[in-house]
């Protein structure tokens, strides 16, 4: 038995998690065609309408990916942040969220506390075109969630 979860980012790239009971589930970044794997084992990401910066469990896949070419941009971290505009001084990310998020927090049917905090929505960044993305589920409380 297995199941698959998928999230389509504003750029058209997809995050996909396939869980197989004989292996562990992992999140992968797929090209806009939904089939070509660009990065494996995505742990955290920062994204906008064109770029996705991936932090991967497998360091070989950590880097900047561009939706227009469906490929990795071969630059170091500092250059990647300068090219993409994803760096926000003091906050970390200037994409759809101001913090780095895990793929599992972006599921369409997500519920608190398994969604990004509402305070991280980067609504002030007027360059972001998919304004409907800000209507996605978010956690209204503090982050990280307090233990009860």
N, C-alpha and C positions, 0 to 999 in steps of 0.2 A: 504494500500500500504506500502511496505517496500523495502529496498535494503540492500545489504551487501557488504562491502569492506574487502579485505583480503590482508595481506602482509606476505610472508614467509621469515623468518629470515635465515641467513646462517646456523644456528643450525638445521633447519627444523621445529622449533616451529613456530607458526603462531599468528599474531595479527589479530583479526577479529572485525569488527564494523558492527553491525546490527542496522539500523535505522528504527524505527516504528513511524509513525505519531502520534500514541496514547501515546507513551513514548518518552524518549530522547534516542539519540544514545550513546553508550558507547563502548569503546575498551576493549577487553578481550584478555588474553594470552591463547592460546590453545596448547596442547601437539603436538608432531610431527605427531600424527594420524589425526590432524585437527578437532577432535571432543571433546576431553576431555578438559574442561575448568580448567585452573590452577589458573588464577588470573582474577579478575573483575575490571572494571573501571580504566584501566591503564592510568596514567597521563604522566609519563616520564619513559624512560628506557635507560639502558646502556647494550650493548650486544657484544658477540664475537661468536666464532664458537661452543661453548659448553654451555655457561651461559647467562642468562638474569637476570639483576637486575631490578625489577619493583618498581616504586613508584606509589602507587594506591590512588585514592580518598578514598577508603575504606582501612584504615590502616591494617586491618586483612590480606590483600593480598600483602602488601608491603614486599618484600624480594627477595631472590636469588632462581632462578629456573634453573634446570639442564636438558639439552636435553637428555643426555644418559639414565637417569632414568625417564624422563618425570615427575619430581616431584620437590617440593620445598625442598631446603636445610635448615634444621632447625637450623640456626645460627643467631647471631646478625649482625648488619651492618659491624662492624669492622672485624669480623671473615669472613663474606661473601666476603669482598673486598680482604682479604688475600688469601682465598681459590681460588677465581675465577681469581685473577689478573686483575680485572676490574678497579682498582684504579690507577689514574695517578696524582701524586702530582702536585698541582698547576693548574690542568686543570679539574679534576673531573672524567673523564672516559678514560679508555684505551682499549675500544672496537673498533668497526668500526668507531665510532665518538669520539672526545675528549670531547664533551659536552653531557649532557643528552638531549635526543630528545623525542618529543611527537610522538605517533604512526601515527597521521595524516600527519606528515612530511615525512613518509616513503613510501607513495603510489607510485606505479610504474608510474602512469601518472601525478605525481606531477609537478608543475611549480612554479618558484619563484613568490612570496616570501614564498610559502607554501611547501618548501623543506629545509633540513638542509643547512647551509652555507658550501660552498666548503672548506673553511679553517678548518672546523671541521673534514674532512675526515682524518682518522688516517693511512695514507699510509706508515708511517715510522715503524709501528708495523708489522714486518715481520712474526710474528707468526700467523697472520690472513690469513687463507687459501683461502677464496673466494674473490680473487682479482677483479673479475668482479663486486663485490658490489660497488667498488669505481667508476664505470662508471655510476652509477645511477644519476638521476637529483640532482643538488645542486644549491644553490643560490650564484653567484659569488660576490655579493656585501657584504657590512658590515652587521653585525648582532647585534641587531635586525634591520629589515628593517626600513629605515627612512621614516617618514610620508611626503607625498607630498602635 
